[in-house]
Amino acid sequence: MKLVVGLGNPGPEYERTRHNVGFVVVDRLARRFADPAASIPRSKFSGLLVESVIAGEKVLLLKPTVYMNRSGQSIAEAMRFYKLDPGTDLLVLVDDIALSTGMIRLRGDGGGGGHNGLGDITSKLGGPTWARCRIGIDAPGRIPQKDYVLGRFTQEQQEDLEPALEDAVSAVACWVEHGITTTMNRFNRRNTPQEADDTDTNSTKVR
């Protein structure tokens, strides 16, 4: 069994905001891989839970209903209940202002980079060794970071984001079937030679 978690904030005022992009990917996974007869989310583990099957394996799709900075509470509850191993059974989907919109990056461990959700997960799980898929939302520029991440994508950003969301769905399916190393090798790549001088060698810009 695997656990895939999308990070975000609960409530209609946060729907479709940049900070909730992890929720968007989990919703797409549910539509694609959950049995329509059982796709209504259940309230469990301080979150909304849907069961799916990907590559023949049971995969739990979780959206915490606590605020972002308490995401670890929801994840830790589910991990303990199902006796899952963070190093092999958990993948977290999260927004990242350090990546351009349309880029994703996967890692098997690492720091929180100042992201409150990632920091809380590391704290609650007792370490940073668990897979995460970061989804670029662009840097905020002159807009205060809190206002930016809680704002909605521009039309131009939405156009860049759309294929990246599908790439993230495919990356989750790859992770379930093949693990984090293979998934990183497939998805942490460049799509165009023009990006060869980019110093961020672990990202992919989807155009």
C-alpha positions as CSV (number, residue, x, y, z in Angstrom):
1,M,0.0,0.0,0.0
2,K,1.1,3.5,-0.8
3,L,0.0,6.9,0.5
4,V,0.0,10.0,-1.8
5,V,-0.8,13.3,-0.1
6,G,-1.5,16.6,-1.7
7,L,-0.8,19.7,0.4
8,G,-3.1,22.7,0.6
9,N,-5.4,24.7,2.9
10,P,-9.1,23.6,3.6
11,G,-12.1,25.8,2.7
12,P,-13.6,27.3,-0.4
13,E,-11.6,30.6,-0.1
14,Y,-8.4,28.6,-0.8
15,E,-9.6,26.6,-3.8
16,R,-7.4,26.8,-6.9
17,T,-4.9,29.0,-5.1
18,R,-1.2,28.5,-5.8
19,H,-0.6,27.0,-2.4
20,N,-3.3,24.3,-3.1
21,V,-1.8,22.9,-6.2
22,G,-1.1,19.6,-4.4
23,F,-4.9,19.2,-3.9
24,V,-5.5,19.7,-7.6
25,V,-3.1,16.8,-8.5
26,V,-4.7,14.5,-5.9
27,D,-8.2,15.3,-7.3
28,R,-6.9,14.3,-10.8
29,L,-5.5,11.1,-9.5
30,A,-8.8,10.3,-7.8
31,R,-10.7,10.9,-11.1
32,R,-8.3,8.8,-13.0
33,F,-7.6,5.9,-10.7
34,A,-10.4,5.6,-8.1
35,D,-13.4,3.4,-8.7
36,P,-16.2,5.9,-9.5
37,A,-18.5,4.0,-7.2
38,A,-16.2,4.6,-4.3
39,S,-14.6,7.9,-5.2
40,I,-16.5,10.1,-2.7
41,P,-13.8,11.1,-0.1
42,R,-14.2,9.8,3.5
43,S,-13.3,12.0,6.4
44,K,-10.3,10.2,8.1
45,F,-6.9,11.1,9.5
46,S,-7.8,14.8,9.8
47,G,-8.3,14.8,6.1
48,L,-10.3,13.6,3.1
49,L,-9.3,10.1,1.9
50,V,-10.0,8.2,-1.4
51,E,-8.8,4.7,-2.2
52,S,-7.5,4.0,-5.6
53,V,-5.6,1.3,-7.5
54,I,-2.5,2.3,-9.5
55,A,-0.4,-0.4,-11.4
56,G,-2.2,-3.1,-9.4
57,E,-1.4,-1.6,-6.0
58,K,-3.7,0.0,-3.5
59,V,-3.0,3.7,-3.2
60,L,-4.5,6.0,-0.6
61,L,-5.1,9.6,-1.8
62,L,-5.2,12.1,1.1
63,K,-5.9,15.8,1.3
64,P,-5.4,17.0,4.9
65,T,-8.2,19.2,6.2
66,V,-6.0,20.9,8.7
67,Y,-4.1,24.0,7.7
68,M,-0.9,23.7,5.7
69,N,1.4,24.2,8.7
70,R,-0.2,21.2,10.5
71,S,-0.1,18.8,7.5
72,G,2.2,16.4,9.3
73,Q,-0.5,15.6,11.8
74,S,-2.8,14.2,9.2
75,I,0.0,12.3,7.4
76,A,1.4,10.8,10.6
77,E,-2.0,9.5,11.7
78,A,-2.4,7.7,8.4
79,M,1.2,6.3,8.4
80,R,0.8,4.9,11.9
81,F,-2.6,3.4,11.3
82,Y,-1.5,1.5,8.2
83,K,2.1,0.9,9.5
84,L,3.7,2.4,6.4
85,D,7.3,3.2,5.9
86,P,7.9,6.9,5.0
87,G,11.0,6.0,3.0
88,T,9.1,3.8,0.5
89,D,5.4,4.3,1.0
90,L,4.8,8.1,1.1
91,L,4.8,10.7,-1.7
92,V,3.8,14.3,-1.0
93,L,2.7,16.8,-3.7
94,V,3.5,20.4,-2.9
95,D,3.8,23.9,-4.4
96,D,7.3,25.4,-4.8
97,I,8.1,29.1,-5.4
98,A,11.7,28.2,-6.3
99,L,10.5,26.5,-9.5
100,S,8.9,28.2,-12.5
101,T,5.3,27.4,-13.2
102,G,5.3,24.3,-15.5
103,M,8.3,22.6,-13.8
104,I,8.3,19.7,-11.4
105,R,11.0,18.2,-9.3
106,L,11.0,14.9,-7.4
107,R,13.3,14.0,-4.5
108,G,13.5,11.1,-2.1
109,D,14.4,13.3,0.9
110,G,15.6,16.9,1.7
111,G,14.9,20.0,3.7
112,G,11.7,22.0,3.8
113,G,13.1,25.0,2.0
114,G,11.0,27.2,4.3
115,H,7.8,25.6,3.3
116,N,5.6,25.3,6.4
117,G,3.9,22.1,5.3
118,L,7.1,20.2,4.5
119,G,8.6,21.4,7.8
120,D,5.7,20.1,9.8
121,I,5.8,16.7,8.0
122,T,9.5,16.3,8.8
123,S,8.8,17.1,12.4
124,K,5.9,14.7,12.8
125,L,7.6,11.8,10.9
126,G,10.9,12.3,12.7
127,G,13.0,12.9,9.6
128,P,13.1,14.1,6.0
129,T,13.5,10.8,4.2
130,W,10.2,10.6,2.2
131,A,9.4,11.3,-1.4
132,R,8.1,14.6,-2.5
133,C,7.1,16.1,-5.9
134,R,7.5,19.8,-6.0
135,I,5.3,21.7,-8.5
136,G,6.5,25.1,-9.6
137,I,4.3,28.2,-9.1
138,D,6.9,30.9,-9.9
139,A,8.6,33.3,-7.4
140,P,6.4,36.0,-6.0
141,G,8.6,38.9,-7.1
142,R,7.5,42.1,-5.4
143,I,4.3,40.6,-4.1
144,P,4.5,39.5,-0.4
145,Q,5.0,35.8,-0.3
146,K,1.9,35.0,1.8
147,D,-0.4,37.0,-0.5
148,Y,1.2,35.4,-3.6
149,V,0.8,31.8,-2.6
150,L,-2.7,32.4,-1.4
151,G,-3.6,34.0,-4.7
152,R,-4.8,32.4,-7.9
153,F,-2.8,31.6,-11.0
154,T,-2.8,34.1,-13.9
155,Q,-4.1,33.0,-17.2
156,E,-0.5,32.7,-18.5
157,Q,0.6,30.7,-15.5
158,Q,-2.5,28.4,-15.9
159,E,-1.5,27.6,-19.5
160,D,2.0,26.6,-18.3
161,L,0.6,24.8,-15.3
162,E,-1.8,22.5,-17.1
163,P,0.7,20.1,-18.7
164,A,2.8,20.1,-15.5
165,L,-0.2,18.8,-13.5
166,E,-0.6,16.0,-16.0
167,D,3.1,15.3,-15.7
168,A,2.8,15.1,-11.9
169,V,-0.1,12.6,-12.2
170,S,2.1,10.5,-14.5
171,A,5.0,10.8,-12.0
172,V,2.9,9.5,-9.2
173,A,1.9,6.5,-11.2
174,C,5.6,5.9,-12.1
175,W,6.6,6.2,-8.4
176,V,4.0,3.6,-7.4
177,E,5.2,1.1,-9.9
178,H,8.9,1.7,-10.1
179,G,10.0,3.8,-7.0
180,I,11.5,7.2,-6.5
181,T,14.9,6.6,-8.3
182,T,13.3,5.6,-11.6
183,T,10.7,8.3,-11.3
184,M,13.4,11.0,-10.7
185,N,15.4,9.7,-13.7
186,R,12.3,10.0,-15.9
187,F,10.8,13.2,-14.8
188,N,13.7,15.3,-13.4
189,R,14.9,16.1,-16.9
190,R,15.0,18.9,-19.4
191,N,12.6,19.0,-22.4
192,T,14.5,21.4,-24.6
193,P,18.2,22.0,-25.4
194,Q,17.6,25.8,-24.9
195,E,17.5,25.1,-21.1
196,A,20.9,23.5,-21.1
197,D,22.5,26.5,-19.3
198,D,20.0,26.4,-16.5
199,T,21.8,25.6,-13.3
200,D,18.7,23.7,-11.9
201,T,19.5,20.3,-13.3
202,N,16.7,18.5,-11.4
203,S,13.7,20.3,-12.9
204,T,11.7,20.0,-16.1
205,K,9.9,22.8,-17.8
206,V,6.7,21.5,-19.5
207,R,5.6,23.7,-22.4
